[in-house]
Amino acid sequence: MKRREALAKLTGRERYVDDLPLEGFLWGMTVRSLAPRGPITAIRFGKDIDWSQFVVVDHRDIPDRTSWP
C-alpha cells in the first residue's frame, strides 16, 4: 500500500503538531521525585522568575480514573 504523505514526510514538507503555532495554549512539564515514593516538598527557581507565567497543577486537578470514558 502506497502512503500518500510519504514523500512530504521524507522531504520535510509535511507539517506535524509540533510545527503548528499554538498561541494561548499551556505547555506542561512533569516534575518527579528523585526518591521512589518520595514526596516533592518544594520546587525552587531563581528570584527573578515571573510566577504569573506559571500554572501549578497537582493530583487534585486530575480527575479520578473512574470518571474517564
N, C-alpha and C positions, 0 to 999 in steps of 0.2 A: 504494500500500500504506500503510495507516494504522499508525503506530507506537504501540504500547500505552503506552510510557513517555514519549511526547512531552509530555503535559500536566504530568506530575510534574517533568520537566526544566525546562519553561518557567516553572513556578511556584516552582521552588526546593525542592520537596518531595523530589525524587529524591536518594538518597544515593550519593556517589561514594567511591572508595577513599580519597581524601584526607580524607573526612569520618569515616571509621571510627576508633575508638580502638584503637591498636595498641601495647599495653604490652609491654615486653620485647623489642622489635624494635630493630635497629640502623638508624640513619639515616646515609646516606652523602653525601659531597661529593667531587667530583673537583677536585684541585689540579693545574693545568697550568703548565708553564714559560712564562715570558713571551718567551723566545727560541726560535725554531724549532730543534728538535732539541737544545735546551739541557737539561742535567740539572737536576733540583731537588736542590740540595745541602743545604737546610735549610728547615724550617718553624718559625717563631718566634711564640710567643704571650707574653702578659704572665706575670709570675712567679706570679700568683695563679690560674692555670688549674689545675684539678684533673684531672691526666692519667689518673686512674683511671676517668674517664668517657669516655675515647677509645680507639678501636681503630685502629691504623695498619695499612693494607693496601698492599702494593706488587705489582709484576708477578709476584713469586714465589707470590702467593696466588691467582692466576687460572690456571685450568687451560689447558693448551695447546689451541689451536683444533682440533687433530686429534682430541681426545677429546670434542668436543662432539657431541651427537646429530645 
